[in-house]
Amino acid sequence: MSSDNVIAILTTLKGDGHEYRVAHLQAVENYQWDDKKKDYTNNPKIQIKNAREMWGSCKVITNEEEAMQEAVKLYKEIGYTEYGISFINIDAKF
């Protein structure tokens, strides 16, 4: 049976840099889903809208290394993920 889960580090734009949010998710590819087209999209406006629903309650981290440390901590708490730790990049402000 497939778990379809991942520790996902979302990277979004913040000023001249980036900010990060870490979550344990299933079906992480849903951040790309466009309800109107009923298909996946590369449109950052759609992706960021979906990402707000998926990562909205997560702590904001401003350093990539700290985000990775948070992801490793969460990974150890979960114990198993089918897809390990992954970065999801969206070229938009959260």
GUFI-568525 format. One record per residue (C-alpha): residue number from 0; residue in one letter; x negated, y negated, z. Coordinates in Angstrom, 3 decimals, m for minus. Each point is the difference from the previous one (the first is absolute). Layout:
{pt NUM; "A"; {X; Y; Z}}
...
This chain:
{pt 0; "M"; {0.000; 0.000; 0.000}}
{pt 1; "S"; {m1.317; m3.432; m0.948}}
{pt 2; "S"; {m0.380; m2.737; 2.606}}
{pt 3; "D"; {m0.399; m2.794; m2.563}}
{pt 4; "N"; {m1.441; m2.203; 2.734}}
{pt 5; "V"; {m2.931; m2.388; 0.144}}
{pt 6; "I"; {m1.613; m2.603; 2.201}}
{pt 7; "A"; {0.325; m2.989; m2.325}}
{pt 8; "I"; {m1.994; m3.213; 0.349}}
{pt 9; "L"; {1.849; m2.751; m1.828}}
{pt 10; "T"; {m2.251; m2.776; m1.331}}
{pt 11; "T"; {1.651; m3.291; m0.959}}
{pt 12; "L"; {m1.180; m3.517; m0.754}}
{pt 13; "K"; {m0.448; m2.568; 2.760}}
{pt 14; "G"; {m1.539; m3.344; m0.959}}
{pt 15; "D"; {m3.445; 0.677; m1.463}}
{pt 16; "G"; {m0.098; 3.489; 1.509}}
{pt 17; "H"; {2.166; 2.942; 0.904}}
{pt 18; "E"; {2.039; 1.388; 2.843}}
{pt 19; "Y"; {0.670; 3.620; 0.844}}
{pt 20; "R"; {2.813; 2.049; 1.510}}
{pt 21; "V"; {m0.267; 3.673; 0.971}}
{pt 22; "A"; {2.904; 2.457; 0.058}}
{pt 23; "H"; {0.728; 3.711; m0.006}}
{pt 24; "L"; {2.362; 0.429; m2.957}}
{pt 25; "Q"; {1.703; 2.585; m2.132}}
{pt 26; "A"; {0.662; m0.599; m3.704}}
{pt 27; "V"; {m2.377; m2.964; m0.009}}
{pt 28; "E"; {0.437; m0.327; m3.772}}
{pt 29; "N"; {3.413; m1.516; 0.692}}
{pt 30; "Y"; {m1.674; m3.390; 0.403}}
{pt 31; "Q"; {m0.132; 0.020; m3.839}}
{pt 32; "W"; {3.672; 0.895; m0.528}}
{pt 33; "D"; {2.215; m2.476; m1.872}}
{pt 34; "D"; {3.652; 0.595; 0.925}}
{pt 35; "K"; {1.293; m1.989; m2.982}}
{pt 36; "K"; {m2.022; 1.915; m2.601}}
{pt 37; "K"; {0.195; 3.313; 1.881}}
{pt 38; "D"; {m3.693; 0.497; m0.704}}
{pt 39; "Y"; {m3.424; m0.828; 1.421}}
{pt 40; "T"; {m1.510; m3.407; m0.695}}
{pt 41; "N"; {m3.284; m1.905; 0.217}}
{pt 42; "N"; {1.874; m3.243; 0.715}}
{pt 43; "P"; {m1.548; m1.418; 3.197}}
{pt 44; "K"; {3.253; m1.819; 0.894}}
{pt 45; "I"; {1.881; 3.304; 0.149}}
{pt 46; "Q"; {m2.892; 1.772; 1.713}}
{pt 47; "I"; {m0.350; m2.641; 2.736}}
{pt 48; "K"; {3.770; 0.036; 0.621}}
{pt 49; "N"; {m0.161; 3.762; 0.553}}
{pt 50; "A"; {m3.208; m0.285; 2.028}}
{pt 51; "R"; {1.699; m2.424; 2.387}}
{pt 52; "E"; {2.554; 2.702; 0.764}}
{pt 53; "M"; {m2.630; 2.707; 0.396}}
{pt 54; "W"; {m2.750; m1.884; 1.908}}
{pt 55; "G"; {2.071; m2.878; 1.421}}
{pt 56; "S"; {m0.275; 1.025; 3.638}}
{pt 57; "C"; {m3.750; 0.688; m0.145}}
{pt 58; "K"; {m2.678; m2.024; 1.734}}
{pt 59; "V"; {m1.844; m2.426; m2.311}}
{pt 60; "I"; {m3.741; 0.628; m0.146}}
{pt 61; "T"; {m2.366; m2.486; m1.650}}
{pt 62; "N"; {m3.090; 2.189; m0.277}}
{pt 63; "E"; {m0.314; 3.061; m2.264}}
{pt 64; "E"; {m2.253; 1.866; 2.422}}
{pt 65; "E"; {2.488; m0.505; 2.843}}
{pt 66; "A"; {2.800; 1.212; m2.273}}
{pt 67; "M"; {m1.961; 3.161; m0.719}}
{pt 68; "Q"; {m0.640; 0.519; 3.716}}
{pt 69; "E"; {3.734; m0.355; 0.653}}
{pt 70; "A"; {0.717; 2.504; m2.790}}
{pt 71; "V"; {m2.454; 2.546; 1.427}}
{pt 72; "K"; {1.546; m0.405; 3.464}}
{pt 73; "L"; {3.481; 0.574; m1.430}}
{pt 74; "Y"; {m1.245; 2.949; m2.075}}
{pt 75; "K"; {m1.341; 1.654; 3.162}}
{pt 76; "E"; {3.337; m0.559; 1.768}}
{pt 77; "I"; {1.999; 1.495; m2.890}}
{pt 78; "G"; {m2.291; 2.996; m0.332}}
{pt 79; "Y"; {0.669; 0.756; m3.663}}
{pt 80; "T"; {0.864; m1.893; m3.142}}
{pt 81; "E"; {0.292; 1.465; m3.458}}
{pt 82; "Y"; {m1.730; m2.998; m1.606}}
{pt 83; "G"; {m2.337; m1.148; 2.780}}
{pt 84; "I"; {m0.706; m3.733; 0.146}}
{pt 85; "S"; {0.653; m2.139; m3.076}}
{pt 86; "F"; {m0.199; m3.665; m0.921}}
{pt 87; "I"; {2.960; m1.597; m1.781}}
{pt 88; "N"; {m0.826; m3.340; m1.623}}
{pt 89; "I"; {2.616; m2.530; m1.016}}
{pt 90; "D"; {m1.142; m3.297; m1.523}}
{pt 91; "A"; {2.578; m2.107; 1.829}}
{pt 92; "K"; {0.507; m1.677; 3.375}}
{pt 93; "F"; {1.905; 2.039; 2.529}}
